[in-house]
Amino acid sequence: MKTILYIDESESYRFLLQEELSEEGYQVVTAETIEEALSKPGGMNPGLIILELRQKRFMEGAFDKLKDRYPGIPWIGYSTFSHCPDEFKKWVNGYLPKSSNIEVLEELIKNL
């Protein structure tokens, strides 16, 4: 089973994605913030990280620490932005606007 780390301040989106992706056979570990994700046990080995880009306390240093902990893992930016802002493009391998219909996200996950 592939593990996905999903970081999002929205509890409802964390719940939705965890439920939907679990049904597809993924183990989904959630965190409200990057800092919370960094406090998770070091034994977690995600194959993919999905990050809500519009976090209230988005700190580039914390992002860099998470990137260092999981090098070479693909990242999906997931946000209420209609397109990926230029300042975030350097951090993600794919981008999707948030939607309650997660079929496009599931397809991107399979491709990554």
C-alpha positions as CSV (number, residue, x, y, z in Angstrom):
1,M,0.0,0.0,0.0
2,K,1.4,3.4,-1.0
3,T,1.4,6.1,1.7
4,I,0.4,9.7,0.9
5,L,1.1,12.6,3.3
6,Y,-1.6,15.2,2.9
7,I,-1.1,18.6,4.6
8,D,-4.1,21.0,4.7
9,E,-5.5,23.3,7.4
10,S,-9.0,22.4,6.3
11,E,-10.3,19.5,8.5
12,S,-13.1,18.8,6.0
13,Y,-10.7,18.4,3.1
14,R,-8.3,16.2,5.1
15,F,-11.3,14.0,6.0
16,L,-12.6,13.9,2.4
17,L,-9.2,13.0,0.8
18,Q,-8.4,10.5,3.5
19,E,-11.7,8.7,3.0
20,E,-11.6,8.8,-0.8
21,L,-8.0,7.8,-1.2
22,S,-8.2,5.1,1.4
23,E,-11.0,3.5,-0.7
24,E,-8.5,3.5,-3.6
25,G,-6.0,1.5,-1.5
26,Y,-3.7,4.3,-0.3
27,Q,-2.7,4.9,3.3
28,V,-3.2,8.6,4.0
29,V,-1.4,10.4,6.8
30,T,-2.8,13.8,7.4
31,A,-1.4,16.9,9.1
32,E,-2.8,20.4,9.6
33,T,0.5,22.2,9.0
34,I,4.0,21.5,7.7
35,E,5.2,21.8,11.3
36,E,2.8,19.0,12.4
37,A,4.0,16.9,9.5
38,L,7.5,17.4,10.6
39,S,6.6,16.2,14.1
40,K,5.3,12.8,12.8
41,P,7.5,9.8,13.5
42,G,10.5,9.6,11.2
43,G,9.6,6.0,10.1
44,M,6.8,7.3,7.9
45,N,7.8,6.7,4.3
46,P,5.4,8.6,2.0
47,G,5.5,8.0,-1.8
48,L,3.7,11.3,-2.4
49,I,3.0,14.5,-0.6
50,I,0.0,16.7,-1.3
51,L,0.3,20.2,0.1
52,E,-2.4,22.9,0.4
53,L,-0.5,25.9,-0.8
54,R,-2.7,28.6,0.9
55,Q,-1.7,27.9,4.5
56,K,-2.0,30.8,6.9
57,R,1.5,30.2,8.3
58,F,3.3,28.9,5.3
59,M,7.0,29.1,6.1
60,E,9.6,28.3,3.4
61,G,12.1,27.1,6.0
62,A,9.6,24.5,7.3
63,F,8.9,23.4,3.7
64,D,12.6,23.0,3.1
65,K,13.0,20.8,6.2
66,L,10.2,18.6,5.0
67,K,11.7,18.5,1.5
68,D,15.0,17.4,3.1
69,R,13.3,14.7,5.1
70,Y,11.7,13.2,2.0
71,P,14.0,13.8,-0.9
72,G,13.0,12.7,-4.4
73,I,9.3,12.4,-3.5
74,P,6.8,14.0,-5.9
75,W,4.7,16.9,-4.5
76,I,1.2,17.9,-5.6
77,G,0.2,21.5,-4.9
78,Y,-3.6,21.5,-4.1
79,S,-5.3,24.8,-3.5
80,T,-8.2,27.2,-3.9
81,F,-6.1,29.1,-6.4
82,S,-7.5,28.6,-9.9
83,H,-3.9,28.1,-11.2
84,C,-0.5,27.5,-9.4
85,P,1.0,30.9,-8.4
86,D,4.5,31.4,-9.7
87,E,6.1,31.5,-6.2
88,F,4.9,27.9,-5.6
89,K,5.9,26.3,-8.9
90,K,9.4,25.6,-7.8
91,W,8.1,23.5,-4.9
92,V,5.6,21.1,-6.6
93,N,5.7,18.6,-9.4
94,G,2.0,19.0,-10.2
95,Y,-0.8,21.3,-9.4
96,L,-4.6,21.1,-9.0
97,P,-7.3,23.5,-7.9
98,K,-9.3,22.1,-5.0
99,S,-12.6,20.4,-5.8
100,S,-14.9,18.0,-4.0
101,N,-14.6,15.9,-7.2
102,I,-11.3,14.2,-6.7
103,E,-11.2,12.1,-9.9
104,V,-8.6,14.4,-11.5
105,L,-6.5,14.2,-8.3
106,E,-6.7,10.4,-8.3
107,E,-5.5,10.4,-11.9
108,L,-2.5,12.7,-11.2
109,I,-1.6,10.5,-8.2
110,K,-1.6,7.4,-10.4
111,N,0.6,9.2,-13.0
112,L,3.1,10.3,-10.4
